[in-house]
Amino acid sequence: MTTSNLTALEPDAERDELARLVRRIQTLTLELREAQRRELDRAEIETTECTLEQLRWRLAAIARRTATEALVNAA
């Protein structure tokens, strides 16, 4: 399920998506550190950095939407 398919009626799906994003970010961060340490191909490092940045933006968007929905539901 993609984030565009999520609705306020699917809080478990959003939590699952958040968990997947966090795990992926953690994995890529470790891979990036290892690639930098070993001085691997710069293009590969840049690709990983770009992917990490995109995942961080997705994580932030989902977190904002979840927080906003929680405030609306609490009101």
C-alpha positions as CSV (number, residue, x, y, z in Angstrom):
1,M,0.0,0.0,0.0
2,T,1.3,3.4,-0.9
3,T,1.0,6.5,1.2
4,S,-1.4,8.0,-1.4
5,N,-3.8,5.2,-0.6
6,L,-3.9,5.8,3.1
7,T,-6.9,7.5,4.7
8,A,-7.7,8.6,8.3
9,L,-9.6,5.3,8.6
10,E,-6.3,3.3,8.3
11,P,-4.1,4.3,11.3
12,D,-2.5,0.8,11.4
13,A,-1.5,1.1,7.7
14,E,0.1,4.5,8.4
15,R,2.0,3.1,11.4
16,D,3.1,0.2,9.2
17,E,4.3,2.6,6.5
18,L,6.1,4.7,9.1
19,A,7.9,1.6,10.5
20,R,8.9,0.4,7.0
21,L,10.3,3.9,6.2
22,V,12.3,4.1,9.4
23,R,13.7,0.6,8.8
24,R,14.6,1.5,5.2
25,I,16.2,4.7,6.3
26,Q,18.2,2.9,8.9
27,T,19.4,0.3,6.5
28,L,20.4,2.8,3.8
29,T,22.2,5.0,6.4
30,L,24.3,2.0,7.4
31,E,24.9,1.1,3.7
32,L,25.9,4.7,3.0
33,R,28.3,4.9,5.9
34,E,29.9,1.6,4.8
35,A,30.2,2.8,1.2
36,Q,31.8,6.1,2.3
37,R,34.2,4.3,4.6
38,R,35.3,1.9,1.8
39,E,35.4,4.8,-0.6
40,L,33.1,3.0,-3.1
41,D,31.8,4.4,-6.4
42,R,30.8,8.1,-5.9
43,A,27.7,7.6,-8.2
44,E,26.5,4.8,-6.0
45,I,26.9,6.9,-2.9
46,E,25.1,9.8,-4.5
47,T,22.2,7.6,-5.5
48,T,21.9,6.3,-2.0
49,E,22.0,9.8,-0.6
50,C,19.2,10.9,-3.0
51,T,17.1,7.9,-2.0
52,L,17.7,8.7,1.7
53,E,16.6,12.3,1.1
54,Q,13.4,11.1,-0.6
55,L,12.6,8.7,2.1
56,R,13.1,11.3,4.8
57,W,10.7,13.7,3.0
58,R,8.1,10.8,2.8
59,L,8.6,10.1,6.5
60,A,8.1,13.8,7.4
61,A,5.0,14.0,5.2
62,I,3.4,11.0,6.8
63,A,4.3,12.1,10.3
64,R,2.8,15.6,9.6
65,R,-0.4,14.1,8.2
66,T,-0.7,11.6,11.1
67,A,-0.2,14.4,13.7
68,T,-2.7,16.7,11.9
69,E,-5.3,13.9,11.8
70,A,-4.7,13.1,15.5
71,L,-5.4,16.8,16.3
72,V,-8.5,16.9,14.2
73,N,-9.8,13.6,15.8
74,A,-9.1,15.0,19.3
75,A,-11.1,18.1,18.6
